[in-house]
Amino acid sequence: MLLSFRVSNYCSIRDEQEFSFVRVSRERPGDDNGWDENVGTVAGTFGANASGKSNFVQALRFMRTAVVSSYESWASRDSIPITPFALEASFKREPSLFEVVLQFGKVRYQYGFRLTGERVVSEWLYVYPTHRRQVWFERDTDSEDEWYFGKSFTGRNRVIADLTRPTTLFLSAAVANNHKMAGRVEHYIRAHLRFAFPDNIGGRTQFTQGLSSNEGRWKSVIDLMRFADLGISNARVRHDTWNIEQRQAFAKAFRVMNEDAPEEEITTLIERASDTVEFGHSTGANQEAAYLPLDVESLGTRTLFALAGPVIRAIGNGDTLIVDEIDASLHPRLTCEIIRTFKDPDENPKQAQLIFTSHDTTLMGGLLSEAGLDRDEVWFTEKEIDGATRLYPLTDFSPRKAENLERGYLQGRYGAVPYLHRNFLSDAIKREIEQVSTSERNRESELDLDVSDVR
């Protein structure tokens, strides 16, 4: 499970910001449900447009990419593809920080690194099998001895250190060279941090479609689509044959979501992806369903189908699923039901986690309060006057138990709402009206001239 994440100097995030799944207050589930009651499963991030919500979840995505791909993908690059805070020139030369704290069973792992566009500056991995910390390794390029390896961290550490380039993470290099102990942390980051972003909807759609090869999972997809009251009664897959251009386009889209996927896996998925999903719609009693291909369905249906696979996989594997703009094209009640599923120990026995960004304030409670978020499941992003993003939890405000969070947020009680400069909108409308009026007067004058010419 993901316990916390720290980041600084990344996109609009200048100063160090920390997100945490560690619960501070809630009605705890029973002790017999198999959950760690101190770790949350849902966190929603709200804030104005351009406040940094997407940058926060993109930072998690960048960290995963660095861990999974830096040893191979960055080897041929002259620089690291990092985007530091751009509104102050000095931060372009400062290192960016990324750190996660993970938990497997009762053991915690703290892994992080600092890097610039030129090199990895520092890297560390600490483990807490008890309350005492074990140092597995530390890397500091500014020290006389760059590397320190703890006695508990066994393996070909010095050999792998020599293979680690300045632009490569040691963790990435270690896993590429079969370091078993390093592989524990890398495996979680690679296999259990999953992302559903607007730019990978094509890959997610193909992934959901690929679940048709598993009868149980495909039935779960159909049930989710039927639950949403979309008029769908069934789904099936029709086999087609793709040309080389279509196969290459799919491979490119799939790699956006699965950078580390082996070629043989992509080849297998291409054979499945060349199929076409069709949804059956009931047309009346005692009549066969009419099937329509996915690409003619509504945007909401296509959006839900693309999200269905990642949600089902996350619940089944105990993943941490990060969704940017979860409310895009989905009805609030449907979004609430997805959130409720992650919060239910009976339906989410492996304690999968969901992090999402949204503008849908009904998710905080209110009209849909029965499915609303707990107070320590709500986070905000706010852009300061200097352009830097601040991430903070609702619990900083100690709201009363009976407080209407949605109303309080919209009233600006917790910050993170846009300040609307109405005079700019008013001036823009006035200018447009004047522009249109001038154009119409000119056209009328031209028409008058045309009529006089005819006469």
N, C-alpha and C positions, 0 to 999 in steps of 0.2 A: 504493500500500500504506500501511497505518497503521503508523507506527513507534512512536509513544508517545501517551499521553493523560494530562493532569494535571487534577485537580479538587480544589476545596476549598469548604467551607461549603455543602454540598448534602446535604439530608436527614440521614442519620446520619454523613456524612463532614464532619468539622469541619476538621482540619488538612490541609494539602496532601498528596495521595496521587498517586503516579505509577505508571502501568502502561507496560510497554515490550515491544515485539516484537523488539527488538534482541537477537540471540543472544549468550550469553556462553560457552556450552560445549555442544558436541554433536558427533556424528559427521556431518560435513558431506556433503551430496550432491555428486556429481561436478560439475565446472565446465561440463559440456556439456549440462546439463538446462535452461538458460534461466532458472533461479532466481537471485535475489540471496541467496547463501548466508548472509549476515549478518542476514537478516530472517526471523523465524519465521512459521509459518502456523497454529499452533494454540496456544491458551492456555486452560487450565481453571482456574476459580476455585472453591475449596472453603472451607467454613467452617460454623460452627454456624448454626442458625436465628436470624434477626434479627441476624446479625453484619454485614450490609451488602452481601452479594453482589449482590442485586438493585439496591440503590441505586447501586452502581458502574456496572452496565450501563445503568441508567436515566439516569445522568448523561451518558453518551454519547448516549443518545436525546434528552435535553433539548437538548444542544448542536446536534444535527442539526435539531431543530424550530426552534431560535432562528435558525439560519443560513437555513433554507429559508423560514420563515414570518414572521419578525419584521416585515418591511417591510409586509406586507399584513394578517396576522392580528392583530398587536399594535397596529395603528394606532388602532383604536377603543377600546382599553383604557386605563384610567387608571393601570394598574400592570403590571409584568412578572410573569408567573405562575411565580415562582421559589420554591422551598421551602428556606430556609436551615436550618442546624443549630438545632434547637429547644430543646435542653436547657440552653443558656446564653443568657440574654436579650440579651447584648451582640452576639451573632452575627446577630441579626435585622436589625441596622443595618449589618453588615459586608458588603462585596461578595463574591459567589461567583465563583470562578475556573474557567474551562474553556479548555483548550488542547490542540490536536492537532498532531503532526508527521507529515506525509504525504510520500510519495515517489512521483514519476512518473518512470519511467526512472532517470536518474542525478541528478535535481534534487529537492531537499528543500524543503518548504514548512512554515513554522511559523506557525500561526494560532491566536489566542486572544482572549479578552475577559474582562472583569470587569464584573459588574452587580449591582445591588440590585433591590428591588421597585419602585423609582421611576425608575431610569435606568441606561443603560449608562455605566459609569465610565471604562473604557478598552478599547481594541481595537488589535490589531496584526497585521501580516502581514509576515513575513520570508522571504526566498528564498535558497537556497544553490545557485546554478548550479555553483559550485566550492566550495572550503573557506571562502571568504570570504562574509560575510553581506551581502545587499542588503536595505535597508529599503524595502519597497514603500509601506507607510503606517503611521502611528501616530496614535492618538486618545487624548487625555487630557483629560477634562472639567475636571480640577482645575488644568490649566496655563493660562497667559495666552493662549497660542495652542493651541486644542484640536487642530488638525490639522497633521500633517506628511506630505508626500508625497515619496517618493524620485524621483530623475530617471528611474529605469528603469520607474516605474509610470505609464505614459502613459494618458491618457483624460480625460474631463470630471470630474476629481476634485473641484474646488471646487464645481462646480454640483451634483454628487451629494451632497457634504457638506452643502450648504444644504438639500437635500431630506430629509436623514437626521434623523429625530425623536430626542429624547432616549431614547425607549424602543425604538429600532430599531438594529440592527447595520448598520454601513456596508457590510459585505460583502453583506448581503441587499438593501440599497438599490441598491448598484452593479449587481448582477446584474439587478434589476428594471428598471434603466435601461441595459441592454445594454453593460455594461463588460466587454470581452472578457478582460482580464487577470485581473480578480477572478473571472470565471466559471470559471477553471481549478480553483481550490480549491473553490468552491461546488459545481461539478459533481460532484467526487469525494464530497463530504460528502452531497450529495443523492442521487446515483445509485448510489454504491458502499458506503455504510454502510447495512446492512439489518438488520432486527430481527425475531426470532421470539420473541415473549413470550406468556405465557398469555392476555393480554387481546386479542391480535389473531389468535387461532386461526381465527376465522371468516373474516377477510380472507385469511389464508394458505391456507385451504381453497379459497376462491374463486379465488385466484391459481393454485394448482396445477391446479384444474379448467380454468382458462382456457388452460393449456398444451395442451389437447386440440386446439386449432386448428393446432398445429404438429406434424406427424407425428413428426419426430425427437425432439422434447422429450417428447411424450406416450409414445413408446416407452420413453424413459428413465425416466419415472414408473412405467410398468408393470413395467419390469425391476427397479426399486428395490423395489416392492411384492412382486414374486415372489421376489426375493433374501431378503426377510425371513422366508420360510417361514410365511406367514400362510394358506396354502391357496388363494391367489389365482392364477388362471391367466391372467386377462385383465381388461380394464376397458373400459367404453364409456360414452357419454354419451347420455341420453335427453332430448329437448327437451320443456320445459313452458312454460307462459305464466304470468308473474307479474302480480299485481294491483299497484296503486299503493303499498299499504302495504309489500309485500314488496320493491319496488324501492327505496323510501326506506330501509328497514332495511339493505339491502345497501350502499347508498351510504354510510351512516353507518359501518358496520363496516369498509368498505374504506378510508375516510379515516383510520382509526386507524393503519393501516400506511403509507399513502401520502398524507400531508397535502397534498402539492403536486400531486396528480394533476388534470389538466384535466377539465372536465365531459364533453367528448366521449369521453375515454378511459373514464370511468366508465359512460357510456351504452353504449358498445360492450361493456364487460365485463358489464353487467347483462344484455344479450341472451344472452351466453354463460353467465352465472351462473344464469339461470333454468332451465338444463339440470340434470339429476340424474345424478350419477356412479353407476354400477352396477359391481360387481366380480363377475367370473365365477369360480365355484368348481367344480373338477373333481368329478364324481360317480361316476367309474368309467371303465374302458376302453370306448372306442367310444361314449361317451355325450356329449351336448352339455353344456356348462357351465351350471350354474344361476346366474343373476345375482341379486344382492342389492343394494339401494340402500345408499349410504354410511352413512345414519343408523341402520341396524340392525347395522352392523359393530361389532366390539369397540372399546373406547376406544383400545387400542394401535394398531389399524389406522387409526382416524381421526387419531390423533396423528401417525403416520408420514406419512400422506397430506398433512397440513397442513404438514409439514416438508419433504416431498420437493421441492415447487416452489422454495422459497427455497434449498435446497441445490443443486439443479440450476442455478438462475440464478446463484448465487454462483460455482460452478465455471466456468460458461460465460463470465461477465463479469469474473472476477477481483475479486469483491466482498469486503468484510469483513462477514461474517455474525455477528451477536451473538445468541446463544440463551440465554434464561433458563430454567433447569430443563430441560436437554437430556435428562435421564434420566427425565422424567415419563412413565410408562406405556410406556416402551421397554425391551426386554431389554438388559442390559449388552453382550452381544456385538454387537447391532445398533448401539448407540451407538459402540462401539469401531470398527466398520467405517466409520461416517461419519467419525470422527476420522482413521482410517488413510487414507481417500481424500484428505483435505485435506493429509496429510503426504507423499503420493506424487507426485513430480514428473511421472510419466507420466500419472497420472489427473487431476492438477491443474496443467496446464502454465502457466496464467496466474497462479499463485501466489495463489489466493484464500485468505482467512484466516478462521479460525473462533475466536471467543471464546465461551466458554460457562460457565455456573454449574452446579454439581451437588453432590449428596451422595453420589454413587456412587463409593466409594473404589477399586473395582476398576479404574477408568480410570487410576489411577496406576501400575498394574502389579500383579503378584501372581498370582492365578489366571489372569488374562488378560494376563500380562506381555508376550506377543509383540505386543500392540497397545497397550501402555501409553504414557503420556506421558513425554517426556524431562524431565530435571530442570529445565531452564529453561522448560518449558511449564506448570509447576504454580505457581499463585498461591493465596494464602490471604487471607481476611478475618477479622478478630478484633475483637470489640467490647471496648474498654477499660473499666476500672472506672467511668469518667465517662460512658460511653455512646457515645463516639466510635469510629468505624470506622477500623481500620488495615489497609491493603492492603500485602502484602509477598510476595516470591517465595520459593520453596523454596530457591533457590540461596543465600539468606542463611545457610543452615545447612550449606552445603558437604557434602551427603550423599555417602557413599562410592558408587562405581559399582555395587557389588553389594548395596547396601542396599535392603531391602524397604520401599518408600515407603509402601505401604498400611498395613503393620503399624506403621511408625514414626509415621504420622499418627494412627492410632487409639489408639496408646499415649500421645499427647500430646507427642511429641518435637518437633513443629514448632508447637505451639500451635493455635489456631483450632478447638478442639473444645469442646463444651459442658461446663461443670462442673455435674453433676447433683446437685441437693439432694434426696437420697433421703428425708430426713426429711419433706419437704413431701408427697411422694407417699404415704409410709407413713401420715402423719396424715390425708390426704384419704381413703384407703381405710378407715382405722379409723372415721372419722366416718360414711362411707357405710354401713359394716356396722352400726354402732350405730343409724343412722337407719332402715335396713331392718328391723333386729331390733325396734326400738320399734314400727314400723308393723305388723309381723307380730303382735306381742303385742297391740296394740290391736285388730287384726282378729279375732284368736282370742277376745278378750274379748267383742267384739260378737257373734261366732258363738255363743259360750256363752250369751249373753243370748237370742239368737234361738231357740236350742234349748229353753231353759227356758220361754220363752213358749209354744212349741208344746206342751210337756208340760202 
